[in-house]
Amino acid sequence: MKKPVNFPALTLSALAIVLLAGCAGQRETYVVLPDAKGQAGTLTVTPKEGQALKLQGAYASGVGKPGSAPVPAKLTEEEIKAAFAEALSARPDAPAKFTLYFREGSDELTPESRKDFENVLAEVKKRAAPDVIVVGHTDRVGLLQDNDRLALRRAEKMRQELVKLGLPADSVQAAGRGEREPLVPTADEVAEPKNRRVEMLVR
Amino acid sequence: MDYKKTSVLSALIGAGLVLGASQAHAQAAGWVGQVKVSRGIVQLERGGQRFPAPVGLRLKENDVILTEANGSVGLMFNDNSTLSMGPNGEVVLERYAYDSTTYLGAFDAFVKRGAVSLEAGNLANAAPESVRVKTPQAEIKGQARNFAVNVEGK
């Protein structure tokens, strides 16, 4: 004869499951991660209700449960890496950066950079679904808005070369940064060949 | 000295014009990011329709990215910010605006569930707090360029 079903025990465990599910809710975990150089900043976690939590430094972590403000957690680096293993593993590769230089006041590459351009193409061929971001820069000789135009012109010239070589037009983007981001900081109106450049990011 | 003053003034006027031009240029691509890593079952939901999200798929604002139990995905945005997800995840790209000349803009991602890792790109150079993640319970932003969030699923 079969054992009769223990109804009271069943009901109790069903109730326990419902209670636990209700209490657990959706727990949230927040973690600060270091960058490639090992540096990390401060993160602020602001809940809908309650006080915000500040997390500072690499692997600082906090936990939030529904109905209460987030609190610091004591997760180790290893625990964090394990908990986020798949997400961390799915991070895209960093873009490969190539710097090419121009003749003064022009959108023509120097002879050396003409040769270096081939490295860009080699990298494009290595990537699964490549796209390229071309960013043009100038030195500080000339007016700000003239350099904005020159920087963009440099980027667009290189963009057109990539498209001519077969890259789909919507896979290459060109941007000009003018004088904003010199490789070698200088005073205004100082000629600096190292700043007359495009940076091509192959992603 | 006068020459310098005139040039600063015309630079300010010119900057406004150039900004307009570069804005148009930045949006010219029509997409805000791209799938660069796609493993297992990953889907995109756009305009009420779902379709697979393989490497190379272009992303738009308001796209929803979903991963199944065996799925994980890595996205790269126009400013080089990356967002990657583990399994059983759902993320909404609520907002993405980016000016490639000034690096100004905004990035809002809503993590509905799952483990998500974020690395802020150029947007954070201009303003670190312009890259923001929201979860069902909180808003996360700050000076930290790299961070991760996990929202446990039901």
Interface residues (C-beta under 8 A of the other chain):
Chain A: A21 A24 Q26 R27 E28 T29 Y30 V31 V32 L33 P34 D35 A40 G41 T42 L43 T44 V45 T46 P47 K48 K54 L55 G64 P66 P70 I80 A83 F84 A85 E86 A87 L88 S89 A90 R91 P92 D93 P95 A128 A129 D131 I133 V135 L143 L144 Q145 D146 D148 R149 L152 D170 Q173 A174 A175 G176 R177 G178 R180 L201 R203
Chain B: S7 V8 S10 A11 I13 G14 A15 L17 V18 A21 S22 H25 A26 A28 A29 G30 W31 Q34 V35 K36 V37 R39 V55 G56 S72 V73 G74 L75 M76 N78 N80 T82 S84 M85 G86 P87 G89 S100 T101 T102 R113 G114 A115 V116 S117 E119 P128 T135 P136 Q137 A138 E139 I140 K141 G142 Q143 A144 R145 N146 F147 A148 V149 N150 V151 E152 G153 K154
